[in-house]
Amino acid sequence: MQGEVVLGIKATLKPLNCYACWTNIVPRVQRLRRRAKARAAGKPDVPTKKKIYLKQGVNTITTLVEQKKARLVCIACDVEPIEIVLFLPALCRKMGVPYCILKSKSRLGLLVRRKKTSCIALTDVNQADRTYFNKLIESIKTNYNDRYDEIRKNWDGGQLGAKSACRLAKLERARARELTQKR
């Protein structure tokens, strides 16, 4: 991940904990039974408000980004093979969706109640968290979306292998000998 800015796990994932998929707390069947009992008692049918939660999976997130429904995309950098998520930063940049690259797919998996997941997306934010998320999204945009070309063009640090370094040293010695002979 040379050249990539990898955000700290705690700074990015801490606010996302409240959007985790906790479906086992109040299962869907219990909510529907309560609504059915209320309807049978003659009370008006008030549907429960749909909970905002994280979406996960490459296909789901690709669809959300293409439809411009995703507000924030987090991609794990230790996905194997990397080709699975390689296109996501370019797609996010093209669609104007903020994205970030995080260090661990297992930490992303904790948020969606899985062992591991390659990427997660947030489609909406609670009203109480909007100011914090706007700041987070702004910092992510400056670190990733706005620096896309710089990050893309930064290759692996320019370290030479043993053979290449030896060949260059040999050429430098030959040049130095030529200069001393001319003088």
LORODO-827610 format. One record per residue (C-alpha): residue number from 1; x, y, z. Coordinates in nm, 4 decimals. Layout:
REM LORODO-827610
 resi       xx       yy       zz
  NUM        X        Y        Z
...
END
This chain:
REM LORODO-827610
 resi       xx       yy       zz
    1   0.0000   0.0000   0.0000
    2   0.2886   0.2350  -0.0755
    3   0.1560   0.5779  -0.1654
    4  -0.1895   0.5176  -0.0198
    5  -0.3023   0.7029   0.2885
    6  -0.4491   0.4404   0.5170
    7  -0.6741   0.5980   0.7773
    8  -0.6614   0.4873   1.1367
    9  -0.9098   0.2147   1.2093
   10  -1.0427   0.3709   1.5297
   11  -1.0982   0.7161   1.3803
   12  -1.3093   0.5849   1.0954
   13  -1.4846   0.2848   1.2452
   14  -1.5854   0.4335   1.5808
   15  -1.8759   0.6395   1.4416
   16  -1.9829   0.3496   1.2189
   17  -2.0448   0.1210   1.5189
   18  -2.3904   0.2677   1.5742
   19  -2.4874   0.1690   1.2177
   20  -2.3915  -0.1961   1.2583
   21  -2.6386  -0.4651   1.1534
   22  -2.7835  -0.5807   1.4830
   23  -3.0784  -0.7755   1.3483
   24  -3.0793  -1.0270   1.6342
   25  -3.1814  -0.7670   1.8956
   26  -3.5358  -0.7196   1.7651
   27  -3.6015  -0.9773   1.4964
   28  -3.8221  -0.8846   1.2078
   29  -4.0825  -1.1480   1.2963
   30  -4.1399  -0.9975   1.6421
   31  -4.1860  -0.6491   1.4974
   32  -4.4361  -0.7782   1.2427
   33  -4.6292  -0.9687   1.5119
   34  -4.6555  -0.6527   1.7236
   35  -4.7892  -0.4631   1.4231
   36  -5.0400  -0.7426   1.3523
   37  -5.1641  -0.7404   1.7147
   38  -5.2026  -0.3631   1.7038
   39  -5.3985  -0.3891   1.3782
   40  -5.6196  -0.6632   1.5267
   41  -5.6884  -0.4416   1.8291
   42  -5.8146  -0.1706   1.5942
   43  -5.5225   0.0660   1.6307
   44  -5.3915   0.2381   1.3189
   45  -5.1131   0.0576   1.1367
   46  -4.7955   0.2543   1.1947
   47  -4.5003   0.0928   1.0194
   48  -4.1773   0.0952   1.2122
   49  -3.9131   0.3310   1.0867
   50  -3.6520   0.1532   0.8787
   51  -3.3217   0.1430   1.0630
   52  -3.0155   0.2890   0.8948
   53  -2.7431   0.0286   0.8739
   54  -2.4257  -0.0525   0.6848
   55  -2.4370  -0.2325   0.3530
   56  -2.1651  -0.4849   0.2686
   57  -2.0406  -0.6839  -0.0271
   58  -1.8766  -0.5761  -0.3504
   59  -2.1814  -0.6241  -0.5737
   60  -2.4147  -0.4374  -0.3383
   61  -2.1725  -0.1498  -0.2943
   62  -2.1042  -0.1272  -0.6667
   63  -2.4777  -0.0908  -0.7269
   64  -2.5114   0.1715  -0.4525
   65  -2.2192   0.3737  -0.5899
   66  -2.3524   0.3547  -0.9463
   67  -2.6913   0.4795  -0.8240
   68  -2.5163   0.7479  -0.6140
   69  -2.6921   0.6262  -0.3000
   70  -2.3739   0.5563  -0.1019
   71  -2.2571   0.8400   0.1224
   72  -1.9313   0.6745   0.2327
   73  -1.7464   0.3631   0.1129
   74  -1.4783   0.1889   0.3216
   75  -1.2552  -0.0601   0.1398
   76  -1.0217  -0.3105   0.3076
   77  -0.6648  -0.3185   0.1782
   78  -0.5933  -0.6830   0.2636
   79  -0.8439  -0.8344   0.0201
   80  -0.7112  -1.1384  -0.1636
   81  -0.7168  -1.1294  -0.4674
   82  -0.6983  -0.7515  -0.4809
   83  -0.8753  -0.7460  -0.8194
   84  -1.2042  -0.7911  -0.6334
   85  -1.1987  -0.4320  -0.5067
   86  -0.9439  -0.2769  -0.7410
   87  -1.2031  -0.0874  -0.9448
   88  -1.3914   0.0627  -0.6489
   89  -1.1724   0.3727  -0.5908
   90  -1.1975   0.4703  -0.9584
   91  -1.5733   0.4121  -0.9584
   92  -1.6189   0.6113  -0.6368
   93  -1.4140   0.8984  -0.7752
   94  -1.6081   0.8955  -1.1024
   95  -1.9432   0.9031  -0.9215
   96  -1.8292   1.1564  -0.6597
   97  -1.8686   0.9214  -0.3639
   98  -1.6132   0.9571  -0.0815
   99  -1.4133   0.6416  -0.0192
  100  -1.1379   0.5378   0.2182
  101  -0.9020   0.2443   0.2381
  102  -0.8727   0.0757   0.5760
  103  -0.6214  -0.1791   0.7002
  104  -0.8294  -0.4788   0.7980
  105  -1.1184  -0.6663   0.6418
  106  -1.1801  -0.8440   0.9727
  107  -1.2440  -0.5102   1.1471
  108  -1.4902  -0.4182   0.8722
  109  -1.6516  -0.7580   0.9177
  110  -1.7215  -0.6868   1.2845
  111  -1.9495  -0.4027   1.1825
  112  -2.1691  -0.6243   0.9664
  113  -2.1588  -0.9339   1.1899
  114  -1.9328  -1.1395   0.9659
  115  -1.5803  -1.2716   1.0065
  116  -1.4506  -1.0613   0.7197
  117  -1.5847  -0.8335   0.4504
  118  -1.4051  -0.6587   0.1689
  119  -1.5969  -0.3307   0.1779
  120  -1.8848  -0.1543   0.3491
  121  -2.0985   0.1445   0.2600
  122  -2.3204   0.3833   0.4481
  123  -2.6246   0.5140   0.2628
  124  -2.7713   0.7522   0.5181
  125  -2.6815   0.9082   0.8515
  126  -2.8871   0.9861   1.1621
  127  -2.9639   1.3528   1.2155
  128  -2.7635   1.3641   1.5392
  129  -2.4478   1.2419   1.3647
  130  -2.4635   1.4627   1.0543
  131  -2.2098   1.7254   1.1623
  132  -1.9524   1.4656   1.2668
  133  -2.0024   1.2669   0.9472
  134  -1.9759   1.5782   0.7327
  135  -1.6363   1.6490   0.8923
  136  -1.5301   1.2862   0.8483
  137  -1.6411   1.2816   0.4846
  138  -1.4630   1.6109   0.4177
  139  -1.1350   1.4765   0.5569
  140  -1.1760   1.1540   0.3596
  141  -1.2393   1.3504   0.0407
  142  -0.9223   1.5544   0.0893
  143  -0.7147   1.2411   0.1623
  144  -0.8525   1.0180  -0.1137
  145  -1.0868   1.1657  -0.3738
  146  -0.8970   1.4915  -0.4237
  147  -0.5565   1.3183  -0.4242
  148  -0.6596   1.0382  -0.6614
  149  -0.4150   1.1242  -0.9405
  150  -0.1271   1.1776  -0.6979
  151  -0.1908   0.8444  -0.5259
  152  -0.2372   0.6593  -0.8539
  153   0.0911   0.7868  -0.9998
  154   0.2995   0.7172  -0.6891
  155   0.4717   0.3860  -0.7483
  156   0.6536   0.1619  -0.5058
  157   0.9199   0.3968  -0.3676
  158   1.1867   0.3357  -0.6344
  159   1.3867   0.0722  -0.4470
  160   1.6139  -0.1289  -0.6729
  161   1.6777  -0.4995  -0.6557
  162   2.0264  -0.6411  -0.5945
  163   2.1052  -0.7004  -0.9632
  164   1.9867  -0.3557  -1.0744
  165   2.1781  -0.1837  -0.7937
  166   2.4940  -0.3776  -0.8851
  167   2.4563  -0.2874  -1.2527
  168   2.4096   0.0833  -1.1739
  169   2.7109   0.0797  -0.9394
  170   2.9194  -0.0805  -1.2147
  171   2.8104   0.1912  -1.4618
  172   2.8948   0.4647  -1.2101
  173   3.2432   0.3182  -1.1560
  174   3.2974   0.3071  -1.5335
  175   3.1938   0.6733  -1.5671
  176   3.4224   0.7723  -1.2815
  177   3.7169   0.5912  -1.4504
  178   3.6436   0.7723  -1.7781
  179   3.6438   1.1094  -1.6043
  180   3.9760   1.0376  -1.4305
  181   4.1363   0.9223  -1.7576
  182   4.0241   1.2397  -1.9415
  183   4.1842   1.4631  -1.6796
END
